[in-house]
């Protein structure tokens, strides 16, 4: 059997484009292993498809962002650069044109729409998957699992997985602190509330220099069903197993 996979898309201006992804000969089935696409081939196909979709999206985005927001005139092209973008379906090299400021409006000297849009150079979906698996498995195991399942996305080693997971953790900490410092006041009393409290102990590390110390962490959250809720975190040190 002979398979040809083509992608066709229609742009906003009405024009259409077609690109052939892959042509593959599939032999007759002789065993269960011959049924369907191999994982390696499937990963290559979706990676090619991802590249087409992302490049087309960013090209359209840059075309729109090139217009001056004040007068609507096209800003002159300064240069064309490239940026790496790490996604769940592959590591991409995308075009990142820079535009000069609008001369009529005396806009800022240079803008790079792609660099502003993709500040972290990693898709939220990939960062989410890395943080999710790394929160349940050791960093090396999480990285190995993602490399086994995903196309060559780049940044799937244990060090990058750890760094991205810690970045997500810091972001959650900042969000939690904002909730504590600026709690939302409901417009009217809630008819129903849910209170959740949990705690854990962080065991001390034996040291001959410093006194042995353990840490108790208590977390709580109060939620009114239709309005969200507030969170709080309390930690207390324990010396030699006794409260300070």
C-alpha positions as CSV (number, residue, x, y, z in Angstrom):
1,X,0.0,0.0,0.0
2,X,1.1,3.5,-0.8
3,X,0.2,6.4,1.5
4,X,0.7,10.1,0.8
5,X,-0.1,12.7,3.5
6,X,-0.7,16.3,2.4
7,X,-1.6,19.4,4.3
8,X,-3.8,22.0,2.8
9,X,-4.7,25.3,4.5
10,X,-6.6,28.4,3.6
11,X,-5.2,31.8,4.7
12,X,-7.3,34.8,5.8
13,X,-6.9,36.5,2.4
14,X,-8.5,33.5,0.7
15,X,-5.4,32.0,-0.8
16,X,-4.7,28.3,-0.3
17,X,-1.4,26.4,0.1
18,X,-0.6,22.7,0.0
19,X,2.5,20.8,1.2
20,X,3.3,17.2,1.1
21,X,4.4,15.8,4.4
22,X,5.4,12.2,3.7
23,X,5.0,9.4,1.2
24,X,5.2,6.0,2.7
25,X,5.0,2.4,1.4
26,X,3.3,0.1,3.9
27,X,3.9,-3.6,3.3
28,X,1.3,-6.2,3.9
29,X,0.8,-7.2,7.5
30,X,2.7,-10.3,8.6
31,X,2.6,-9.8,12.3
32,X,1.0,-7.5,14.9
33,X,4.1,-5.3,14.8
34,X,3.3,-4.4,11.1
35,X,-0.1,-2.9,12.0
36,X,-0.2,0.9,12.0
37,X,2.5,3.5,12.0
38,X,5.7,2.9,14.1
39,X,6.1,5.4,16.9
40,X,9.2,6.9,15.4
41,X,7.5,7.6,12.1
42,X,4.4,9.0,13.8
43,X,6.6,11.4,15.8
44,X,8.3,12.6,12.6
45,X,5.0,13.2,10.9
46,X,3.4,15.2,13.7
47,X,6.7,17.2,14.1
48,X,6.5,18.2,10.4
49,X,2.8,19.2,10.8
50,X,3.6,21.2,13.9
51,X,6.3,23.1,12.0
52,X,3.9,24.0,9.2
53,X,1.2,25.2,11.6
54,X,3.5,27.2,13.8
55,X,5.3,29.0,11.0
56,X,2.1,29.9,9.2
57,X,0.6,31.2,12.5
58,X,3.7,33.3,13.3
59,X,3.9,34.7,9.7
60,X,0.3,35.9,10.0
61,X,0.9,37.3,13.5
62,X,3.9,39.3,12.3
63,X,2.0,40.6,9.3
64,X,-0.7,41.9,11.6
65,X,1.8,43.3,14.2
66,X,3.7,45.1,11.5
67,X,1.0,47.7,11.2
68,X,1.5,50.8,13.5
69,X,-1.1,50.7,16.2
70,X,-1.5,54.4,16.0
71,X,-1.9,55.2,12.3
72,X,-2.1,51.7,10.7
73,X,0.8,52.1,8.4
74,X,3.3,49.3,7.7
75,X,6.5,49.7,9.6
76,X,9.8,49.2,7.6
77,X,11.5,45.8,7.9
78,X,14.8,46.1,9.8
79,X,16.1,42.5,9.5
80,X,15.1,38.9,9.7
81,X,16.3,36.8,12.6
82,X,15.6,33.3,13.9
83,X,14.4,32.0,17.3
84,X,14.1,28.5,18.7
85,X,10.7,27.5,20.0
86,X,10.3,24.3,22.0
87,X,6.9,22.6,21.7
88,X,5.3,19.3,22.7
89,X,5.5,18.2,19.1
90,X,9.0,19.3,18.3
91,X,11.8,21.8,18.5
92,X,11.4,24.5,15.9
93,X,13.4,27.2,14.4
94,X,11.1,30.1,13.5
95,X,11.5,33.4,11.7
96,X,11.5,36.4,13.9
97,X,11.6,39.6,11.8
98,X,12.2,42.9,13.4
99,X,10.5,46.1,12.4
100,X,11.6,49.7,12.7
101,X,9.4,52.1,14.5
102,X,6.8,54.1,12.6
103,X,8.6,57.2,11.3
104,X,5.4,59.2,11.1
105,X,4.4,58.5,14.7
106,X,7.9,58.5,16.1
107,X,7.3,55.0,17.6
108,X,10.0,53.1,19.5
109,X,13.0,52.3,17.3
110,X,12.5,48.6,16.8
111,X,10.0,45.9,17.6
112,X,10.2,42.1,17.4
113,X,6.7,40.6,17.6
114,X,7.8,37.0,17.7
115,X,10.3,37.6,20.5
116,X,7.7,39.5,22.5
117,X,5.1,36.7,21.9
118,X,7.5,33.8,22.7
119,X,9.4,35.3,25.6
120,X,10.2,31.9,27.3
121,X,10.7,30.1,24.0
122,X,8.9,27.1,25.3
123,X,5.2,26.4,24.8
124,X,3.0,26.4,27.9
125,X,1.8,22.9,27.1
126,X,5.4,21.5,27.1
127,X,6.2,23.3,30.3
128,X,3.1,21.9,31.9
129,X,3.9,18.3,31.0
130,X,7.4,18.6,32.3
131,X,6.2,20.1,35.6
132,X,3.5,17.5,35.9
133,X,5.7,14.5,35.4
134,X,8.6,16.0,37.4
135,X,6.3,16.5,40.3
136,X,5.5,12.8,40.4
137,X,8.8,11.2,39.3
138,X,12.5,12.0,39.7
139,X,13.8,14.5,37.1
140,X,15.7,11.9,35.2
141,X,12.8,9.5,35.0
142,X,10.4,12.3,33.9
143,X,12.8,13.4,31.2
144,X,13.3,9.8,29.9
145,X,9.6,9.3,29.8
146,X,8.9,12.5,27.8
147,X,11.8,11.7,25.4
148,X,10.3,8.2,24.8
149,X,6.8,9.6,23.9
150,X,7.4,13.0,22.3
151,X,9.2,14.0,19.1
152,X,12.6,15.6,19.4
153,X,11.4,18.6,21.3
154,X,14.7,19.6,22.8
155,X,15.2,20.6,26.4
156,X,14.0,17.2,27.6
157,X,17.1,16.4,29.6
158,X,16.8,16.2,33.4
159,X,18.5,19.5,34.0
160,X,16.1,21.5,31.8
161,X,13.2,19.6,33.2
162,X,14.2,20.5,36.7
163,X,14.8,24.2,35.8
164,X,11.4,24.5,34.1
165,X,9.6,22.7,37.0
166,X,11.2,25.1,39.5
167,X,10.2,28.1,37.3
168,X,6.6,26.8,37.5
169,X,6.9,26.4,41.2
170,X,8.1,29.9,41.7
171,X,5.3,31.2,39.6
172,X,2.8,29.4,41.7
173,X,4.4,30.7,44.9
174,X,4.1,34.3,43.6
175,X,0.4,33.7,42.7
176,X,-0.2,32.2,46.2
177,X,1.5,35.2,47.9
178,X,-0.7,37.6,45.9
179,X,-3.8,35.7,47.0
180,X,-2.7,36.0,50.7
181,X,-1.6,39.6,50.5
182,X,-4.7,40.8,48.5
183,X,-7.6,38.5,49.4
184,X,-10.8,38.9,47.4
185,X,-13.7,40.3,49.4
186,X,-17.0,38.7,48.3
187,X,-19.8,41.1,47.5
188,X,-22.2,39.1,49.7
189,X,-21.8,36.4,52.3
190,X,-21.3,32.9,50.9
191,X,-24.0,30.3,51.6
192,X,-21.4,27.5,51.4
193,X,-17.7,27.2,52.2
194,X,-15.1,24.5,52.0
195,X,-12.1,24.5,54.3
196,X,-9.1,22.3,53.6
197,X,-6.1,21.9,55.9
198,X,-3.1,19.7,55.4
199,X,0.4,19.4,56.9
200,X,3.7,17.7,56.5
201,X,7.1,17.4,58.2
202,X,10.4,18.0,56.5
203,X,13.0,16.0,58.3
204,X,16.2,17.5,59.5
205,X,19.6,16.9,57.9
206,X,22.2,15.7,60.3
207,X,25.0,18.2,60.6
208,X,27.9,18.4,63.0
209,X,28.1,22.2,62.8
210,X,24.5,23.4,63.1
211,X,21.8,22.3,65.4
212,X,19.5,19.7,64.1
213,X,16.3,21.2,62.9
214,X,13.0,19.9,61.3
215,X,10.3,21.9,59.7
216,X,6.6,21.5,59.9
217,X,4.5,22.9,57.0
218,X,0.8,23.6,57.4
219,X,-1.3,24.6,54.4
220,X,-4.9,25.7,54.3
221,X,-7.5,26.9,51.8
222,X,-10.9,28.3,52.2
223,X,-13.2,28.2,49.2
224,X,-16.7,29.5,48.6
225,X,-17.9,27.5,45.6
226,X,-18.9,30.2,43.1
227,X,-16.2,32.7,44.0
228,X,-12.9,30.9,44.3
229,X,-11.0,31.0,47.6
230,X,-8.0,32.1,49.7
231,X,-4.9,30.1,50.6
232,X,-2.5,30.3,53.4
233,X,0.8,28.6,54.3
234,X,2.4,28.4,57.8
235,X,5.7,26.8,58.6
236,X,7.2,26.3,62.1
237,X,10.7,25.1,63.0
238,X,11.2,22.2,65.3
239,X,14.5,21.7,67.2
240,X,15.5,18.1,67.9
241,X,11.9,17.0,67.4
242,X,10.5,19.5,69.9
243,X,8.7,22.7,69.1
244,X,10.7,25.9,69.5
